Amino acid sequence: MTSLVVAASLVATSLGFAPSAAAAGRDKSNLPVTRDAEIESLISDYATPLLKAAGLSRSGIEIVLVNSRDFNAFVLGRRIFVNTGAVAFAETPNQLIGILAHEIGHLAGGHQHRLRERLEGAKVMAVVAALLGAGVAVGGTAAGANGAVSAGAGIFASGGAAAQRSVLTYMQGEETIADRSAIGYLAKTGQSGKGLVETFERLERGSLFDTSPGRNYLSSHPAPRDRIAAITDAAERLTPYGRADPAALAERHDLARAKIAAYAGGMSDVRRLFAKDPRGIAARYGDAIATFLTGYTDSALTKMDALIAERPKNPWFQEMRGEILLEAGRGQEASAAFARAAKLDRSGSGLLQAEIGQAMVVSGRPADLPRAVQLIQAGLQSDPMNAAGYRYLAMAYSRMGDVGRAELATAEGYWNMGSLTEAKVFAARAQGKLQPGTPAWRRAKDIIEVKSR
């Protein structure tokens, strides 16, 4: 598994469950973004019908997975950011679907744009101080950090009271609109609103709402109990409230949670998460991954082979088998496993396509390198945000003796991750080694000459 200007960071619109100011104020290049084809495919399947219901299916919305244990989901630009902690927190598909429906409500409602206009119409510096204070205070409450709460209160005291009340009241209204929109999308797609209600209730029990006496007007979201009551009423009236998730989807969801638990906390987290079903397929999947991460390759492979025998059409079991083999330096076997995964995958993940080539690079056979380059480039064409793909592409070119293209691959990797300074450095190095006028030379030139991202 590029810092934004302050005003832009403040128009990240979230569930109202205390997104930290730090999380909302960074884009993908500085967030701990994680790439995982299995989890991305699952979230995409959750989001696709909701985006269609919202009229956003053709709007190029991107879902970004953030490697964080914290519960959070927020929107920024045309991206929906979802923490791995939110996936692990959601006990059912419907709970995570409800979260996504809420975020899509923010996107469809243009809430970021209107909040930006609201900021421009207020005393901007006072509002910035107030909202940053809110972020510190609420984040501190979620973490139980008294010092952070005090710091937030202090920043609040220095802000313009009228301006902050105006903007925070506006934000509260947008949260209510996003809740209503979420219920509408769930109704249109024939899905229950119960998961969204359950998520709110669990978060309230976990003190992730700011419920300090007399502080509700300072909150960027409606009072928790009022919010839950309103959502429950709408969900029961407008959605098939008692409809359960399909068994196959519930299994996929638990497999994703097992993977996150294994990578985040190892065997202990897997056992804790699946204490009620320790021999279920998700628990065994998490156990196999945790075994791999502790360095027991042969045992991990044995466990994965048993899972593959049980679910031979699951592409992600094949992919994990490839990951284990790749880490063990068994490149040819890993490449074959990734190829089987790609054949079974219905999402057409560019990550899987690139992984076949990456494994061929690891195998060390010079004859495989041209094909490896083709496969990695094909994967990057459909998924240019694959940082590992650029590293392996650079490695392949380097082993082929093409240093110029190796430098260019590194430059393009930095470019697509938003690190413009590093991209320019490697592009300049690449241009000096490439034939002037060639497509590769021109790509390096474009990176060098760009003035802004």
N, C-alpha and C positions, 0 to 999 in steps of 0.2 A: 504494500500500500504506500509593483511600482507605487509607491505611496500616492494617494489621491490628495487633492487639496482639501482642506478641512470642510468647506461647504459641501463638496461632493460626498464626503464620507458621511455627512449627517443626513443625507437623503437615502441611505440604505434603509429599506423598510422591512421590518421583521415581524415575527409573530407577536411581538410585545412581551417575550419571555426573557428579557434582559440580554440582548446581544451586547458584548463588550464593545467599548468605543474602539479598542484596538482591532477587534475583528472586523467591525464595520468600516474601518478607515483604511483598509488595505485592499489591493486588488489581488488577482491570482498570483502575481509574481512573488509577493511577499507572504501570502497566506500559505500555511502548510498543506498545499493541495496534494491529494493522493489520487492515483489512477488505478482503477481496478475494473476490468471489463465486466466481471460478474455483477458487481454492485451497481455500476453505471447502467447496465442493461436492465436491471430490476427497476431502478428509479425511473428510467426512461419509459418503461412499460406502465408504471404508475402515472407518470405525468402526461403521456401522449393523449389519452382521451380527455383529460381535464383541459389541456391546452386547446384541443379542438372545441370543447364546449365553451371556452372563453373567447373563441375566435382568434386564437394566437398560434394555430398549428403551422402557419406558414411564416412566422415572424422570426425564425432563427434563434429561438430561445435556447440557451446553453445551460446545462445543469453541471455544477462544479461540486465535487466531493472534497470536503475539508477534513483533514486528519486531526480531529480534536475529540476528546472524551466529552466535552461540554455539550449540553443540549442547545442547539441553535439551528436556525434556518433563516435566511434573509435574502433579499433581492437587491441587486446593484446593476444598473444598466439593463442589459438583456440577459442577465445571468441569474440563476437561482442557485444559491450556495446552501449546501446541506452538510452539516457536520456528521461524521461517522457516529458520534455520540447520539445524534437524533435517530439514526437508523437502529442502533443497538437499543435505545430507549423504547422505541415503538415495539410493543409486544405482538402486534398484528399488522398485516399489510394495511388494513383500513385506517389505523392510527397514523401511519406515515402518509398515506394518501390524503388524509384530512389536512395534514401540515402542508403538503404540496398545494392542495386546493386553496388554502389561505394565501400562500405566497403568490400563486397565480392571480388571485384576486387583486393583490397589490399591483402586479404588472398590468393587468387588464385595465385597472382603474387609473393608470398613469399617476400613481400617488407620488412617486419620486419627483416627477416634473413639477407637480403642483406644490409640493413641499419646498422645492427649490425656489419657486416664485414667492412663496410665503416668506421664506428667509430673506429674499431680496427686498421685500416690502417692510421688514422690521429693522430694528437696530441690530445689524448683523453680528457685531462682535459680542453684544450682550447675549444674543440668542445662542451663539456658538458656545460661550462660556456656560450658559444654562444647560444646553443639551449635553455638552461634555460632562458636566456635573451629574446630570441624570444618568449617563452611561456608567460613570464610576460608582455612583450610589447604588444603582440597581444591580450592577455586576457584583459589587461588594456584598449586597444582601444575598445574592445567589450563592456566593462562595463562603458566606459567613465571615467575611473579613471586615471587622469593625473599623479598622483604620481607613479602608477604602470608602466606607460609608461616610465617615467624618470628612474625608477629603472632598467627597461629592457635595456634601452639605455646604462646605465652605465655598466651593466654586459657585453653588447656587446663590449664596448670599451676595456675591459680587455682581450677579447678572441683572439685567433689566427685568423687573418683576412683571410688568405689564406685557412686555414682548414675549417673555418665556411662557406666561399663562396662555397667551394667544396661540403660540405655535404648538404647545403641548396639548391644548384643547383640540386644535386642528388634527394633530396626530392621533389623538384618542378617537376622533370621528372616523378617520381613515381605517383604524383597526376594526371598528364596528362594520364599516362597509366591506372590508376584506372578509370578515366572518360571514356576512350575508352572502357575498359572492361565492364563497367556498361551498356553502350549503346549496346554492343554486347549481354549481357545477356538479356536485355529487348527485343531486337530483336528476340532472340531465343525463348523466352517465349511468344511472340506475345503481348507485352505490350508497351505502349507509353513511349517515352523518354521525353515527355512534362513536366512531374512532376519534373524531375531532373532540367530541365531548369528553371521552375518556382521557385524552391527552391533556386537556385543560384541567380536569379533576386531579390527575396524577401530578401535574406541575404545581397546582395549588397546594396539594399535600406536602410537596417537597419544598415549599417556601420559595419557589422561583418567581412568584409574583411579589411585587412590593406592596405589602398590606399594612404599612406603618400607619397608626392612627393619625387622621388629619392630613395625610400625604397624598390622598387619591388624586387631587387636582394637579399634583406634580408628576403623576405617572403618565407615560406616553401611551397607556392603554386603559380601557375601561376597568372599573373595579371588578376583581375576579369573580365573585359570586354573581353579580349582575350579568357579567359576560357569559358565564356558564349557563345561567338560567335562560338567557335569550337564545343561545345556540341550541340548547337542549330542546326548547319549545319548537324552534324552526326545524331542527333535524327530525324530531318525531312526527311533525306534520307533513314535511315535504319530501323526506327521503325514506327508502325502505329500511327503516331503523333496525329491524331485527335480522337483516340479511347477513349471513356469515361469509367470510372470505372462502373462495375455492380452495380445496385441500392442497392442490398442486402449487398454488400461489403462496399459501401459508408455508409450505415446505421451502420454497425458494427464499422467502423472507427470513426464515430461521437459519438457513444456510449462510445467508449474507451476514446475519448477526453473529453466527459462530465464527466466521472468518474475522470479523472486526474484533471480537473478544479475544481470539487467539493472538492476533497481532498486537493488540493493545495491552493485554495482561497475561498472556500465556495460558497454561493449563488451568490455573486457579480461576481465572475469569470465565473460562468456558464451563467449568464445573459449576460455578456459582450461577451462571446464566441459565443453564439447563439442569438445575438440580432436580426438577420434577420429572425429567425424562432423560436420565443419564446415558441410556443406551439407544436413544433415538438417532436418526441419521444425522441431524444437525450437530448433536453433541459429539458424535464420532468424527464428523468432518472437522470440527474445531480441534478435537484431540489429535487428529492426523497432522493438521497444520502446526499446532503447538509442538508436536514431536519433531517435525521438520525444523522448526525455529530453534529448538534446543540442540540441534546438530546430529540427531539420530536418523540419518538418511534412509538406511535400509528398513528400519522399523516404520518410518513414515510412508515409504513406498508400499510396504505390505498393507498398511492401513488404507492407503488410497486405492490400491488394487481391489481390495474388498469392497470399497464403496463403488468403484467403477463396475464391478460385477453386479452390484445391486441396482445401479442406475447407469446402464451402458450408454444412454443417449444424453447424459448430462455433460455439456461441453466444459463446464468449469471444473469438474473433477479431472478431466483430461488436462486442462490448463494447469491446474495445481500440480499434477504429476510432472508436467513439463518444467514447472518452476523448481521442483525438487531436484530433478535430473540436471537442470541447468546449473544450479548452485553446486552440484557435485562435480561439475566439469564434464558431464556426459552429453556433449552438445548434440551429437547425431540423434541419440534417443530422445532428447528434449525436443528437437525440431520435429520429430515424428509425432510426439505427443501434442505439440502445439498445432500441427497440421490437422490432426484428428479433431482437436477442439474447434478449430476454425471451420471445419466441414460440418460440425454439429451445431455451431452457433447460428441462430436465426437473426441476430441483431446486426451482423456484418461488421463486427468490431475491428477498427483499424489497429487496435492494440494487439489483437491476436495475430493479424497478418504480419505485423512487424516482429512479433516474438518468434515466428518461424525463422525469419532471417537472422535475428539476434542469436538464436541457438546455433545456426550454421556458422556464424562468426566465431562463437566460442569453441566449436568443434576443431578449429584450427586447420582445416583442409583448404589449401590455396585454391583448389579447383572449385570450391563451393562459394568463394567470395563474390564473384559477379552475380550469381543468383541471389545471394544474401542481400546485396545492394538493391537489386530489383524489388525484392519482397519488402525490405524496410522502407524504401521510397514509396511503394504502393500503400503501405500502412500509414506513412506520414502524410500522404496526399489526402487521405480521408480523415486523418486525425493529426493535424499539425501540432497539437499540444502535448505530444508524447515525448517528454524529455529524454527518456531512456533510448528511444529510437534514434535520436540524433547522436547520442554517445556511441551507440553501436555502429551507426553509419560512419562516423568519423573513424572508429576503430577499423572497420572493413577497408575504407579507403587507405588508411595508413599502412595496413598490412599488404595492400596492393601496390604500395609505393607512390600513391597519388596524394602527396602531402597537401597540395593546394585545395583539393576537394575535401580532404579531412578537415582542414582549417575552416572551409566554408560551411561544412556540416555543423561544426561547433558554433560558428557565428549564427547560423540559422536557428540552432537550438536556443541560444541566448535571446535572439530576436523574438521568437515565438513565446518565450517565457517572460518577455517584457524587460529584460536586462539589456538596455540599449547600449550602454557604455561598453560592456564586455563584447557585445555583438560587433560593434564598430572595430574594436581592437583585433578580433579574429578575422573579420572581413578584410581589414587592411593587410593582415598577414597573408590571407588567402589570395588577394588580388595580385600581390607581388609574385606569386608562384603559378598563376593561371595565365593561359594564352589570352592576350587582349582581344576583346570583341566577342569572345565565346559567351554562350548563355550563362555559364558559371561565373565568368568574370563580370558580366553585367549584373548578376544577382549580388555579388559582393559590392559592386559599385553603388547599387541601390541602397544597401544597408549603410554604407559609409556616408552617403549624401543626405540621408533622411534627417530632418531637423527636429521632428517631434513625433511622438508615438501616437 
